[in-house]
Amino acid sequence: MDIVTAPRHTPPRSFRIPEDIYVRALHKAQSENRSLTSVVVAGLEEYIEDYEDDDPETTEAPHAQ
């Protein structure tokens, strides 16, 4: 499911990902004329959806570990 939202500022983030997953995801995103950022954002939105439904206090960013 592709979530369509207004453009917003997205500060750079850094995380590690296995090379094979990165390459496969990048190829698929390019084949769909999407950025890898939009794919990651949509995936994270889906991942946290149920969690936030259970706990509305989760909108504040926790301290990075």
N, C-alpha and C positions, 0 to 999 in steps of 0.2 A: 504494500500500500504506500503510495507516494503522498506525503503531506505537503500541501501547497500553503505557504505562508508568505507574508510580506518580507522583503529583505531586511536583515538585521545585522548589527555588528557582531562578528564572531571573532573573539580574540584567539590568537594561536594557542593551541594545546599540544602537548607532546605525550605520546604513549608508545609502547613497544608492541609490535605485531609481527608474527612470523612472515618471512619474505614470500612464501608461496601463497598465503592468504591475501597479502597485500596485492600481489601481481594479479591473482585471479579476480579479486574485487575491482581492481582498477580496470582490467579488461572488460568486465561486465558493465561497469559504470560508463565507460567510454562507448560501448555498444548501444547503451540506452541514452546516449547524449546527456549524461549527468556527471556532476562532479563527485569525486569520492567523498568529499565533505558532506554533500547532501545525502549520500547513502549512509554514512556513519551517523549523522544527525537523526535521520529517520529510524535507523535501527535502535539508537539509544532512546529515542522517544517511545518506541514500542516497548523496549525493555523496562523502562521505569513506569509505564502507564499504570499497571496494577498496583505497584508499590505506592505510588502517590495517591491512588484511590483509597488505599487502606490507611494512609497517614498523611493528612493534608499539611503537616508541619515540615515536610521534606523539601520545601521550595528554597530554603536557605542553604547555601553552599557549606558543606562540612570542611573542616581543615584538611588540606592535602596530606597524604601520607607518603 
